[in-house]
Amino acid sequence: MLSYTAPSTVDEAVRLLAGASGAAKVLAGGTDLLVQLRSGRTKPDLIVDTKRIPGIAGIREQDGAFVIGAATSGAVIGECEALKDAWPGVVEAANLIGSTQIQGRASLAGNLCNASPAADSVPALIAARATCVIAGANGRREVPVESIVTGPGRTSLGPDEFVLEFHLPKRPPRSADAYLRFIPRTEMDIAVVGAAVSLTLDPGGVCTDARIVLGAVAPTAVLVPEGAAALIGRKLDETAVAGLDKAARGACKPIDDKRGTIEYRTKVAGVLARRAATIAYQRAGERR
Ligand SMILES: Cc1cc2nc3c(=O)[nH]c(=O)nc-3n(C[C@H](O)[C@H](O)[C@H](O)COP(=O)(O)OP(=O)(O)OC[C@H]3O[C@@H](n4cnc5c(N)ncnc54)[C@H](O)[C@@H]3O)c2cc1C
């Protein structure tokens, strides 16, 4: 029989997860988990709803860095002007998830820990060098977001662990990010390709730092260091953009499915990486 519990502290949640006799699932917004329960794809014995834990939903700014609670909804993220200003790409990625109704529930932790290769917020969080704080029976640990998903539907979290919050670092001046995805319909579909780019420029518009991450083109989100290398030390000129396009295409290991062939996804990855880089570059240039 399925049991439901909604602990009000982190310690209680960890105790419940660690002590579960069968399979336990953490619940945030439920927009993935409830669909999977109804379809019978997942059959947990225990659901641990995290939403009553103080601080698990909400955004705090600390000296220019941001802490986003694991269960914070896309709607709340989209209303945080300071976050939008510092990390427009992270916010636009989170706000692409689903519809208005889904936005009222869907969280970053759920998007990450559902471990879909096409999750929209994950490439943007990785490009942002976001970390997450994980609570478990052995205390808390902070790890890069890219260390969480190990394959489709699989994470590196232990059975007693859950994500407590995300940390986004303080940005240097003239930094910005962008996220673009391609879907076959205008909305409410899964990314054929997603591309996140985060850049820092010097006062002359030369790229001093870059992170490029692709989604939906491999079992997990893919960091593209060769794409970053093509941009760093240059303005966003033709050579840089061509190098980025080539690196993005080279980093793809996509599947063929009804949304796109391998060849198509590979080509779109290059195009989206270029376009996201152009948006991030423009945004960074407008910032002081
Ligand atoms: C109609 C519809 C449209 C959608 N559109 C998109 C889309 O465009 N892009 C996209 O990326 N996704 C989309 N999704 C999928 C889903 O909405 C997102 O993945 C969402 O971010 C999940 O968040 P949640 O809080 O609802 O997660 P939940 O359903 O609560 O949880 C999802 C998974 O994460 C685990 N989990 C939740 N919180 C934690 C935690 N704190 N620590 C550890 N594990 C945790 C759960 O155990 C579960 O396995 C869509 C879903 C629907 C139903």
The ligand as a Gaussian input file, in Angstrom:
#p B3LYP/6-31G(d) Opt

LIG

0 1
 C        1.890000      18.874000     -19.302000
 C        3.330000      18.792000     -18.904000
 C        4.251000      19.570000     -19.607000
 C        5.605000      19.516000     -19.288000
 N        6.481000      20.282000     -20.003000
 C        7.805000      20.226000     -19.716000
 C        8.740000      21.024000     -20.448000
 O        8.378000      21.778000     -21.346000
 N       10.055000      20.920000     -20.124000
 C       10.498000      20.098000     -19.124000
 O       11.702000      20.058000     -18.879000
 N        9.643000      19.351000     -18.407000
 C        8.312000      19.385000     -18.677000
 N        7.418000      18.622000     -17.937000
 C        7.915000      17.764000     -16.868000
 C        7.810000      18.381000     -15.440000
 O        6.811000      19.354000     -15.351000
 C        9.157000      18.979000     -14.999000
 O       10.169000      18.008000     -15.061000
 C        9.087000      19.592000     -13.591000
 O       10.147000      20.487000     -13.397000
 C        9.085000      18.556000     -12.477000
 O        9.058000      19.244000     -11.240000
 P        8.081000      18.777000     -10.062000
 O        8.361000      19.669000      -8.904000
 O        6.676000      18.709000     -10.528000
 O        8.662000      17.313000      -9.790000
 P        7.971000      16.033000      -9.133000
 O        6.987000      15.442000     -10.080000
 O        7.509000      16.321000      -7.749000
 O        9.255000      15.082000      -9.047000
 C        9.915000      14.644000     -10.202000
 C       11.032000      13.674000      -9.818000
 O       12.011000      14.332000      -9.048000
 C       12.111000      13.745000      -7.735000
 N       12.267000      14.862000      -6.797000
 C       11.430000      15.922000      -6.628000
 N       11.946000      16.780000      -5.725000
 C       13.119000      16.244000      -5.325000
 C       14.134000      16.650000      -4.402000
 N       14.020000      17.803000      -3.708000
 N       15.216000      15.875000      -4.233000
 C       15.339000      14.696000      -4.930000
 N       14.414000      14.243000      -5.816000
 C       13.328000      15.021000      -6.008000
 C       10.829000      12.959000      -7.551000
 O       11.000000      11.880000      -6.644000
 C       10.535000      12.514000      -8.960000
 O       11.314000      11.372000      -9.269000
 C        6.045000      18.659000     -18.240000
 C        5.114000      17.890000     -17.514000
 C        3.771000      17.957000     -17.855000
 C        2.789000      17.133000     -17.064000

